[in-house]
Amino acid sequence: MRVSLPAKLNTGFAWVLLVLLIAPALVAIPVSLTPKTFLSFPTDELSLQYYRELFSSPEWLSSFAQSTVIGAVSTLLATTIGTLCAIGLWRVSSPAGEVVRSVLLLPLVVPPIIAAMAFSRLFVPLGLIDSYTGLILAHTVLSAPLVLITVSASLAGFDARLEQASRNLGASNWVTLRRVIVPGIRPGILAGAVFAFISSWDEIVVTLFLSKFSVYTLPRRMWNGIRENTDPTVAAAAVVLMAITLLAFAIWALAARRTRPAA
């Protein structure tokens, strides 16, 4: 099949745009290999000293662990809440349901600085500032709408007659949900979980407002590293973050491919 010239131009434009979006992030790779004590491009030699420092420093390892725990727990909560909300709104399918959907998507519209101030004002009386619970709740609120969007997209292509058939055969709501609906929208749920984890893993604005000394996530440590002494270890951490993000997308792609029904 011969590809037309407009199609080739569109493909070429898409690749150029993709390179322009990715290229700035790739700068961190050579910078992380510099032998110098400040952020710079290596000239004469390459060095892995900042990767060794990253994986041997108790402070950096602690930040990795804290970000992982907060990201995993908030992802679990956001995926559960976002999936149930999407299924509930799909079943309601009314103008009132669309209003509720718009309200649930507000965390994606509100500027991060406004959300951070709101969380701070709410959490101070509750004693949740500088705590794992406070950050997990905040990250859950911010990432749940991402799950809602991806699961809703999967439900748009889900055959409602499968649910009706399950109910007609005597299955309860729970059994129908677990054995019919969830397997049919699993790719959307997995995609939402990946986006939720990445959103929590990279969150910095809200984290700066809610964490002080007890909780020190990786993005916050990177922020302080850039602000105080431009430590090249920050570039090494950025490369590791990109690798983890790519790994998460790869896992999602493999899982979605396995759950895709055969033609």
C-alpha positions in Angstrom: 0.0 0.0 0.0 1.5 3.3 -1.1 1.6 6.1 1.4 0.5 9.5 0.2 2.7 12.6 0.5 0.4 14.3 3.2 0.6 11.1 5.3 4.4 11.1 5.1 4.5 14.8 6.0 2.3 14.2 9.0 4.4 11.3 10.1 7.6 13.4 9.7 6.1 16.3 11.7 5.0 13.9 14.5 8.6 12.6 14.8 10.1 16.1 14.8 7.7 17.1 17.5 8.5 14.0 19.5 12.2 14.7 19.3 11.7 18.3 20.3 9.7 17.2 23.4 12.2 14.5 24.4 15.5 16.1 23.6 15.6 18.5 26.6 15.2 15.6 29.0 18.0 13.6 27.3 20.4 16.4 28.2 20.5 14.9 31.7 22.2 11.8 30.5 25.6 13.3 29.5 25.5 15.8 32.4 25.1 12.9 34.8 28.4 11.4 33.5 30.5 14.5 34.1 33.6 14.2 36.4 33.3 17.8 37.5 31.7 18.9 40.8 29.0 21.0 39.1 26.4 20.6 36.4 28.3 20.5 33.1 28.8 18.5 30.0 31.8 16.1 30.1 34.6 17.0 27.8 37.6 14.8 28.2 36.3 11.8 30.2 33.2 10.2 31.5 32.5 9.3 35.1 30.0 7.2 37.0 30.9 8.7 40.3 27.6 10.4 40.8 25.7 7.2 40.1 27.8 5.5 42.8 27.1 8.4 45.1 23.3 8.2 44.3 23.1 4.5 45.2 25.4 4.7 48.2 24.1 7.8 49.9 21.7 7.1 52.8 19.9 10.4 52.1 19.3 9.6 48.4 18.3 6.0 49.1 15.9 7.1 51.8 14.3 9.6 49.4 14.0 6.8 46.8 12.3 4.5 49.3 9.9 7.2 50.6 8.9 8.2 47.0 8.3 4.5 46.2 6.1 3.9 49.3 4.1 7.1 48.8 3.7 6.4 45.1 2.7 2.7 45.5 0.1 3.4 48.2 -1.4 6.5 46.5 -1.5 4.5 43.2 -3.4 1.7 44.8 -5.9 4.1 46.4 -6.3 6.3 43.3 -6.7 3.3 41.0 -9.4 1.8 43.3 -11.3 5.1 43.7 -10.9 6.2 40.0 -12.1 2.8 38.7 -15.1 2.6 41.0 -16.1 6.2 40.1 -15.7 5.6 36.4 -17.9 2.4 36.6 -20.5 4.2 38.7 -20.7 7.2 36.3 -20.8 4.8 33.3 -23.8 3.0 34.9 -25.6 6.2 35.7 -25.0 7.9 32.3 -27.1 11.0 33.0 -26.5 14.8 32.9 -26.2 14.8 36.6 -23.4 12.1 36.3 -21.5 14.3 33.8 -21.7 17.2 36.4 -20.2 14.8 39.0 -17.5 13.8 36.5 -16.6 17.4 35.9 -16.2 18.0 39.6 -14.1 14.9 40.0 -11.8 16.1 37.2 -11.2 19.5 38.9 -7.8 18.5 40.4 -6.5 18.4 36.9 -7.6 21.9 36.2 -6.7 23.7 39.4 -3.1 25.1 39.4 -0.7 23.0 41.5 0.2 26.0 43.7 -3.5 26.5 44.5 -4.0 22.8 45.3 -0.9 22.9 47.5 -2.2 25.9 49.5 -5.6 24.2 49.9 -4.0 20.9 51.1 -1.8 22.8 53.5 -4.7 24.8 55.0 -6.8 21.6 55.4 -4.0 19.4 56.8 -2.6 21.8 59.4 -5.6 21.4 61.9 -5.6 17.6 61.2 -1.9 17.3 62.0 -1.1 15.7 58.6 1.7 18.1 57.6 5.1 16.4 57.1 3.5 12.9 57.3 3.2 10.0 55.0 -0.6 10.0 55.5 -0.9 13.6 54.4 1.2 13.2 51.2 -0.5 9.9 50.3 -4.0 11.5 50.6 -2.9 14.5 48.6 -1.3 12.4 45.8 -4.4 10.2 45.7 -6.6 13.2 45.2 -4.3 14.5 42.4 -3.9 11.2 40.6 -7.4 9.7 40.9 -8.7 11.8 38.0 -6.1 10.3 35.7 -7.5 6.9 36.5 -11.0 8.1 36.0 -10.1 9.3 32.5 -8.4 6.1 31.3 -11.0 3.8 32.8 -13.8 5.9 31.3 -12.2 5.6 27.9 -12.1 1.8 28.3 -15.7 1.7 29.4 -16.7 3.7 26.2 -15.7 0.6 24.2 -17.1 -2.0 26.6 -20.1 -4.0 25.5 -22.9 -3.3 28.1 -24.6 -6.5 26.9 -22.0 -8.6 28.7 -23.0 -7.1 32.0 -26.7 -7.6 31.2 -26.0 -11.2 30.3 -24.1 -11.8 33.6 -27.0 -10.3 35.6 -29.6 -12.3 33.7 -27.6 -15.5 34.5 -28.0 -14.7 38.3 -24.6 -13.2 39.0 -24.5 -10.6 41.8 -23.2 -7.0 41.3 -19.8 -8.0 42.9 -19.4 -11.1 40.7 -20.3 -9.1 37.6 -17.9 -6.4 38.5 -15.0 -8.8 39.3 -15.5 -11.3 36.5 -17.0 -9.4 33.6 -16.4 -5.6 33.9 -12.9 -5.4 35.4 -11.4 -8.0 32.9 -13.0 -6.1 30.0 -11.5 -2.7 31.0 -8.2 -4.0 32.5 -6.0 -2.1 30.0 -7.6 1.2 31.0 -7.1 0.3 34.7 -3.4 -0.6 34.2 -2.9 2.6 32.2 -4.5 4.7 34.9 -2.3 3.0 37.5 0.8 3.8 35.6 -0.2 7.5 35.2 -1.1 7.7 38.8 2.3 6.3 39.9 4.2 8.6 37.6 2.1 11.6 38.8 2.9 10.8 42.4 6.5 10.0 41.7 7.2 13.3 40.0 5.0 15.6 42.2 7.0 18.5 43.7 4.8 21.6 44.3 2.3 20.0 46.7 5.2 18.0 48.3 7.1 21.2 49.1 4.1 22.6 51.0 3.3 19.4 52.9 6.7 18.0 53.8 9.3 19.5 56.1 11.8 17.2 57.7 10.3 13.8 58.4 9.2 13.1 54.8 11.8 13.9 52.1 10.8 12.6 48.7 13.1 12.2 45.8 11.7 15.3 43.8 12.2 17.4 46.9 15.8 16.3 47.4 16.4 17.0 43.7 14.9 20.4 44.1 17.1 21.2 47.0 20.2 19.9 45.2 19.6 22.3 42.3 18.7 25.2 44.5 21.6 24.9 46.9 24.7 23.6 45.2 23.9 22.3 41.7 25.0 18.8 42.6 25.4 16.6 39.5 23.9 13.8 41.5 20.6 15.5 40.6 21.3 14.7 37.0 21.9 11.1 37.8 18.7 10.9 39.8 16.9 12.5 36.8 18.2 9.7 34.5 17.0 7.1 37.0 13.6 8.7 37.1 13.3 8.6 33.3 14.4 5.0 33.3 11.7 4.1 35.9 9.1 6.0 34.0 10.0 4.1 30.8 10.0 0.8 32.7 6.5 1.6 34.0 5.2 2.3 30.5 6.9 -0.9 29.2 5.2 -3.0 31.9 1.9 -1.4 31.1 2.4 -2.1 27.4 3.2 -5.7 28.0 0.3 -6.2 30.4 -2.1 -4.5 28.0 -0.9 -6.7 25.1 -1.4 -9.9 27.2 -4.9 -8.8 28.2 -6.0 -7.8 24.7 -8.4 -10.3 23.2 -7.3 -12.3 20.2 -8.7 -11.3 16.9 
